Amino acid sequence: MSEQERAMTNSVYVEGATRFVETRKAGDNTVTSFSLDNVDKRGFHNYMPVEIWNASAEVLDLLNSDEPVLVQGSIKLNKWTSKDGEEKKKLLINAFEIKDAAAHRESRATAGGGGTARTKSVKTSQRVDQPEATDIGGENPFLNL
């Protein structure tokens, strides 16, 4: 399966406010982790863990603003073994594009809902899958998202 086909079969778009933004080194890369606070139709808050690899300064500025963002990414199952030898798993969104949600909605309304208008979109410098545990010294940097 090609990268494009894989992206189409495992793609998610979620809007919400960002919480608990944290950036750290993972080998030669940086990973930014945050929780996305999405409110459903019933008014319940759903906090979803999100990670972005090698985010630009513009992405970080957008994530640290109080404005809601639109995240495009894929669902990812992160597996690791803790220091105690316990197998751990965590489901998260591996983001590869971030948009200002209000600007995106406004441009779609201006374009008649067709989505042809350009919105301010901030992509990461590259899409990187999580490195193997040995690449980061055997310790999982995502344990405390």
Number of C-alpha atoms within 10 A of each C-alpha: 6 7 7 9 9 11 14 11 9 12 14 15 13 16 19 20 20 24 17 12 16 15 16 14 13 20 12 8 13 16 19 21 26 21 21 26 20 18 14 9 7 6 8 10 13 13 16 17 20 23 24 28 24 23 24 15 11 14 21 16 10 17 24 16 12 11 13 20 23 21 22 18 23 20 15 17 11 16 13 18 14 13 10 6 8 8 10 12 11 12 13 18 25 26 26 21 19 25 21 21 21 15 17 19 15 14 19 17 13 13 13 11 12 10 14 11 14 11 17 12 15 18 19 18 14 12 16 16 10 16 11 11 15 10 12 15 11 13 15 19 15 16 12 6 14
